[in-house]
Amino acid sequence: MKLNDAIVGALLAALGIAILVHVQGYPTIPGQKYGPALFPGLAAAGLVACGALLVRRGIRSGPPALVFAAWMRSPRHAANFLLVIAALVFYIVAAERLGFLPTGFLILAALFWKLGVRWAVAAPTALVATIAVHFLFYKLMRVPLPWGVLQPLAW
């Protein structure tokens, strides 16, 4: 599926404008010319500029607003796409009860299996990847991930 660049550009510009409006409420630091709004504001200004360029390009090119790619007509590829969406919904619903580690493992193992990875490779890879992501977010970045059923084993 491909959206016309004008539509994508308008969405990017709108996001940039929303960010610019939001960062205006950030506090200033006394005695400094810049504060916490500087970098988000620069990124937002970049989004607005790139969005404007995309709008201009999309209007000039004039293709249809929406074009469906060939893969969307393939039942196998459409099922894979829907499985990824279902995996995200499953994480939202199950992560608090099951915990990040079991939920992440189940999602990765299911995705690997559906996408054609042999089970002998998929299971260990899903386990190692889930533990690595947990370590990165929970230990290094201190993101509070849910423990769920593994709460007695929390470290």
C-alpha atoms as a printed R data frame, in Angstrom:
    type eleno elety resid chain resno      x       y      z
1   ATOM     1    CA   MET     A     1  0.000   0.000  0.000
2   ATOM     2    CA   LYS     A     2  1.358   3.388 -0.891
3   ATOM     3    CA   LEU     A     3 -0.102   6.699  0.129
4   ATOM     4    CA   ASN     A     4  0.456   9.740 -2.005
5   ATOM     5    CA   ASP     A     5  3.387  11.792 -0.699
6   ATOM     6    CA   ALA     A     6  1.056  14.763 -0.181
7   ATOM     7    CA   ILE     A     7 -0.954  12.810  2.419
8   ATOM     8    CA   VAL     A     8  2.131  11.540  4.247
9   ATOM     9    CA   GLY     A     9  3.688  15.004  4.121
10  ATOM    10    CA   ALA     A    10  0.566  16.626  5.540
11  ATOM    11    CA   LEU     A    11  0.535  14.120  8.411
12  ATOM    12    CA   LEU     A    12  4.238  14.742  9.146
13  ATOM    13    CA   ALA     A    13  3.756  18.508  9.051
14  ATOM    14    CA   ALA     A    14  0.739  18.241 11.370
15  ATOM    15    CA   LEU     A    15  2.767  16.130 13.808
16  ATOM    16    CA   GLY     A    16  5.600  18.672 13.699
17  ATOM    17    CA   ILE     A    17  3.211  21.548 14.353
18  ATOM    18    CA   ALA     A    18  1.618  19.673 17.269
19  ATOM    19    CA   ILE     A    19  5.065  19.076 18.790
20  ATOM    20    CA   LEU     A    20  6.026  22.722 18.304
21  ATOM    21    CA   VAL     A    21  2.853  23.834 20.074
22  ATOM    22    CA   HIS     A    22  3.436  21.362 22.899
23  ATOM    23    CA   VAL     A    23  7.075  22.293 23.583
24  ATOM    24    CA   GLN     A    24  6.138  25.950 24.021
25  ATOM    25    CA   GLY     A    25  4.961  24.981 27.504
26  ATOM    26    CA   TYR     A    26  8.350  23.588 28.519
27  ATOM    27    CA   PRO     A    27 10.062  25.623 31.251
28  ATOM    28    CA   THR     A    28 13.000  27.868 30.505
29  ATOM    29    CA   ILE     A    29 16.298  27.644 32.327
30  ATOM    30    CA   PRO     A    30 17.270  30.949 33.935
31  ATOM    31    CA   GLY     A    31 20.442  32.444 32.509
32  ATOM    32    CA   GLN     A    32 20.462  30.282 29.371
33  ATOM    33    CA   LYS     A    33 19.289  31.036 25.873
34  ATOM    34    CA   TYR     A    34 18.053  27.491 25.310
35  ATOM    35    CA   GLY     A    35 16.177  24.953 27.392
36  ATOM    36    CA   PRO     A    36 14.518  21.562 27.227
37  ATOM    37    CA   ALA     A    37 12.360  22.610 24.245
38  ATOM    38    CA   LEU     A    38 15.345  23.152 21.942
39  ATOM    39    CA   PHE     A    39 15.946  19.663 20.573
40  ATOM    40    CA   PRO     A    40 12.285  18.585 20.327
41  ATOM    41    CA   GLY     A    41 11.598  21.934 18.663
42  ATOM    42    CA   LEU     A    42 14.391  21.416 16.135
43  ATOM    43    CA   ALA     A    43 13.147  17.921 15.349
44  ATOM    44    CA   ALA     A    44  9.598  19.244 14.985
45  ATOM    45    CA   ALA     A    45 10.756  22.011 12.660
46  ATOM    46    CA   GLY     A    46 12.488  19.357 10.575
47  ATOM    47    CA   LEU     A    47  9.258  17.356 10.422
48  ATOM    48    CA   VAL     A    48  7.341  20.420  9.252
49  ATOM    49    CA   ALA     A    49  9.951  21.210  6.579
50  ATOM    50    CA   CYS     A    50 10.126  17.633  5.307
51  ATOM    51    CA   GLY     A    51  6.349  17.371  5.411
52  ATOM    52    CA   ALA     A    52  6.022  20.527  3.306
53  ATOM    53    CA   LEU     A    53  8.489  19.134  0.767
54  ATOM    54    CA   LEU     A    54  6.556  15.870  0.584
55  ATOM    55    CA   VAL     A    55  3.276  17.739  0.087
56  ATOM    56    CA   ARG     A    56  4.826  19.702 -2.763
57  ATOM    57    CA   ARG     A    57  6.224  16.530 -4.339
58  ATOM    58    CA   GLY     A    58  2.920  14.670 -3.939
59  ATOM    59    CA   ILE     A    59  0.915  17.441 -5.551
60  ATOM    60    CA   ARG     A    60  3.337  17.629 -8.481
61  ATOM    61    CA   SER     A    61  3.448  13.874 -9.087
62  ATOM    62    CA   GLY     A    62 -0.321  13.489 -9.037
63  ATOM    63    CA   PRO     A    63 -0.686   9.701 -8.574
64  ATOM    64    CA   PRO     A    64 -3.780   8.334 -6.863
65  ATOM    65    CA   ALA     A    65 -4.086   8.972 -3.136
66  ATOM    66    CA   LEU     A    66 -3.853   5.266 -2.323
67  ATOM    67    CA   VAL     A    67 -2.247   2.413 -4.278
68  ATOM    68    CA   PHE     A    68 -2.305  -1.166 -3.003
69  ATOM    69    CA   ALA     A    69  0.927  -3.107 -3.388
70  ATOM    70    CA   ALA     A    70  1.021  -6.540 -4.977
71  ATOM    71    CA   TRP     A    71  1.803  -8.257 -1.646
72  ATOM    72    CA   MET     A    72 -1.583  -7.183 -0.293
73  ATOM    73    CA   ARG     A    73 -3.235  -9.519 -2.815
74  ATOM    74    CA   SER     A    74 -1.248 -12.482 -1.461
75  ATOM    75    CA   PRO     A    75 -3.143 -14.363  1.284
76  ATOM    76    CA   ARG     A    76  0.122 -15.503  2.883
77  ATOM    77    CA   HIS     A    77  1.575 -11.996  3.102
78  ATOM    78    CA   ALA     A    78 -1.715 -10.518  4.310
79  ATOM    79    CA   ALA     A    79 -1.861 -13.210  7.033
80  ATOM    80    CA   ASN     A    80  1.694 -12.365  8.101
81  ATOM    81    CA   PHE     A    81  0.767  -8.684  8.329
82  ATOM    82    CA   LEU     A    82 -2.332  -9.476 10.387
83  ATOM    83    CA   LEU     A    83 -0.271 -11.743 12.663
84  ATOM    84    CA   VAL     A    84  2.055  -8.848 13.502
85  ATOM    85    CA   ILE     A    85 -0.969  -6.682 14.372
86  ATOM    86    CA   ALA     A    86 -2.430  -9.552 16.443
87  ATOM    87    CA   ALA     A    87  0.911  -9.940 18.248
88  ATOM    88    CA   LEU     A    88  0.852  -6.268 19.256
89  ATOM    89    CA   VAL     A    89 -2.721  -6.580 20.523
90  ATOM    90    CA   PHE     A    90 -1.772  -9.768 22.392
91  ATOM    91    CA   TYR     A    91  1.107  -7.934 24.099
92  ATOM    92    CA   ILE     A    92 -1.194  -5.092 25.169
93  ATOM    93    CA   VAL     A    93 -3.742  -7.539 26.594
94  ATOM    94    CA   ALA     A    94 -1.462 -10.185 28.121
95  ATOM    95    CA   ALA     A    95  1.748  -8.473 29.240
96  ATOM    96    CA   GLU     A    96  0.500  -7.334 32.647
97  ATOM    97    CA   ARG     A    97 -0.850 -10.767 33.574
98  ATOM    98    CA   LEU     A    98  1.811 -12.973 31.992
99  ATOM    99    CA   GLY     A    99  4.759 -10.621 32.259
100 ATOM   100    CA   PHE     A   100  7.171  -9.321 29.642
101 ATOM   101    CA   LEU     A   101  9.375 -12.408 29.445
102 ATOM   102    CA   PRO     A   102  6.681 -15.031 28.712
103 ATOM   103    CA   THR     A   103  4.700 -12.675 26.476
104 ATOM   104    CA   GLY     A   104  7.766 -11.600 24.508
105 ATOM   105    CA   PHE     A   105  8.891 -15.192 24.080
106 ATOM   106    CA   LEU     A   106  5.464 -16.340 22.864
107 ATOM   107    CA   ILE     A   107  5.175 -13.465 20.407
108 ATOM   108    CA   LEU     A   108  8.663 -13.887 18.966
109 ATOM   109    CA   ALA     A   109  8.370 -17.665 18.745
110 ATOM   110    CA   ALA     A   110  4.991 -17.415 16.985
111 ATOM   111    CA   LEU     A   111  6.244 -14.788 14.552
112 ATOM   112    CA   PHE     A   112  9.416 -16.738 13.785
113 ATOM   113    CA   TRP     A   113  7.422 -19.930 13.231
114 ATOM   114    CA   LYS     A   114  4.830 -18.254 10.991
115 ATOM   115    CA   LEU     A   115  7.515 -16.510  8.959
116 ATOM   116    CA   GLY     A   116  9.188 -19.828  8.185
117 ATOM   117    CA   VAL     A   117 11.958 -20.193 10.769
118 ATOM   118    CA   ARG     A   118 12.522 -23.792 11.865
119 ATOM   119    CA   TRP     A   119 11.332 -24.430 15.428
120 ATOM   120    CA   ALA     A   120 14.806 -25.613 16.477
121 ATOM   121    CA   VAL     A   121 16.124 -22.161 15.596
122 ATOM   122    CA   ALA     A   122 13.021 -20.110 16.438
123 ATOM   123    CA   ALA     A   123 12.651 -21.186 20.079
124 ATOM   124    CA   PRO     A   124 16.229 -20.515 21.257
125 ATOM   125    CA   THR     A   125 16.425 -17.297 19.258
126 ATOM   126    CA   ALA     A   126 13.139 -16.072 20.726
127 ATOM   127    CA   LEU     A   127 14.359 -16.923 24.233
128 ATOM   128    CA   VAL     A   128 17.730 -15.193 23.849
129 ATOM   129    CA   ALA     A   129 16.209 -12.144 22.123
130 ATOM   130    CA   THR     A   130 13.529 -11.755 24.801
131 ATOM   131    CA   ILE     A   131 16.083 -11.951 27.614
132 ATOM   132    CA   ALA     A   132 18.386  -9.516 25.803
133 ATOM   133    CA   VAL     A   133 15.590  -6.987 25.252
134 ATOM   134    CA   HIS     A   134 14.497  -7.375 28.883
135 ATOM   135    CA   PHE     A   135 18.042  -6.784 30.102
136 ATOM   136    CA   LEU     A   136 18.473  -3.754 27.833
137 ATOM   137    CA   PHE     A   137 15.228  -2.075 28.870
138 ATOM   138    CA   TYR     A   138 14.829  -3.269 32.478
139 ATOM   139    CA   LYS     A   139 18.411  -3.158 33.714
140 ATOM   140    CA   LEU     A   140 20.208  -0.639 31.518
141 ATOM   141    CA   MET     A   141 17.449   1.859 30.725
142 ATOM   142    CA   ARG     A   142 15.422   1.168 33.884
143 ATOM   143    CA   VAL     A   143 12.103   0.819 32.058
144 ATOM   144    CA   PRO     A   144  9.640  -0.886 34.421
145 ATOM   145    CA   LEU     A   145  8.576  -3.991 32.500
146 ATOM   146    CA   PRO     A   146  5.803  -6.183 33.942
147 ATOM   147    CA   TRP     A   147  6.832  -9.406 35.681
148 ATOM   148    CA   GLY     A   148  3.384 -11.036 35.746
149 ATOM   149    CA   VAL     A   149  3.538 -14.701 36.714
150 ATOM   150    CA   LEU     A   150  7.299 -14.433 37.218
151 ATOM   151    CA   GLN     A   151  6.977 -11.837 40.008
152 ATOM   152    CA   PRO     A   152  8.426 -14.247 42.615
153 ATOM   153    CA   LEU     A   153 11.558 -14.548 40.443
154 ATOM   154    CA   ALA     A   154 12.007 -10.797 39.792
155 ATOM   155    CA   TRP     A   155 15.587  -9.593 40.024
